[in-house]
Amino acid sequence: MPRRRAVLQMIVIGVVVGIASGGVAYFIPWLPDQASKEAEAIDAVYWFVAIICGLIFAVVAGVSVYAGWKFRAAPDDTDDGAPIHGHTGLEITWTVIPTVLVTAMSVYSGVVLTQIERLPDDHRVVKVTAQQFAWRFEYGEEKLTTGELVLPVGQTVKLELTAEDVIHSFWVPEWRVKKDAVPGIVTDIVVTPTKEGRFPVICTELCGLGHAAMRARAVVVSSEGFDQWVAEQRRAAEAGAAVQGKQLFTQQCGSCHVLADAETTGETGPNLDNVLRGKDAEYVREQIVNPDSRITPGFQPVMPKDFGERLSDPQIDSLVEYLVSVAGRR
Ligand code: CUA
């Protein structure tokens, strides 16, 4: 009879703890809005695991509170407890139940992971590069690089993550998906945003002094809004490259070449207003990095051959872009 009462008391404590922790879990909105197709399945796994943990917590708390309450040593009691040699039934129970639960959690998580990482054929790819302490997003198809991740709603995107210096971690809470960005390798995330709006991109790997401030913005827009954004970014990028290209030209090339657009007057090399007329990017690039490949009649091969090393790739790109835009205008 006392044994049955003890079990009953433990159950009552367990139920009270279970209801209290269940209430804390249920009535406080712990999770942010779901804004991706993957979020629902991920949340289901989360709650599956949380409920199992809650039940185990209630059992452990029930037994611990009961033991602390009933078996407290009296002030003058210095005896050791009675020796016990285990309990086979109990040991089997506490081995089998956790084994079943852990297996269930891993199988369920594995199934969901396979599901959410399935990539449809018509997906977009965006390269995400992390560095202390900023995010860079590259749209290969659209030839854009931005500091803000803009995506069309309802379209699956594969984010290819990497890092330049130390390990960072990409996370958008509303999308639920999260993965490390690691120097030297490419990891990927598949996500399908389902809600338009602005969401924070957060670095969740302690990566240095600026870690806490390493945030960017993910903006989800309609597909028309996305096309419009791409067009605007392209225009801005071209204008920026042309401005940079013109500056570079004036500094690096102007003392030897005439170019009306840049108001340069050097006469050591050919007049570019003439030789560049109608030329394409490939020709212009070749003439910059390998000037002796074609010598304009009447000129000596004196142009430095190391512009390919002296200038960075983006500098050469902007120079080429500028010269081609000038060549096309005349
Ligand atoms: Cu990057 Cu923390």
Residues whose N, C-alpha, C, O or C-beta is under 5 A from the ligand:
A	BS01	CUA	H168 C203 T204 E205 L206 C207 H211 M214
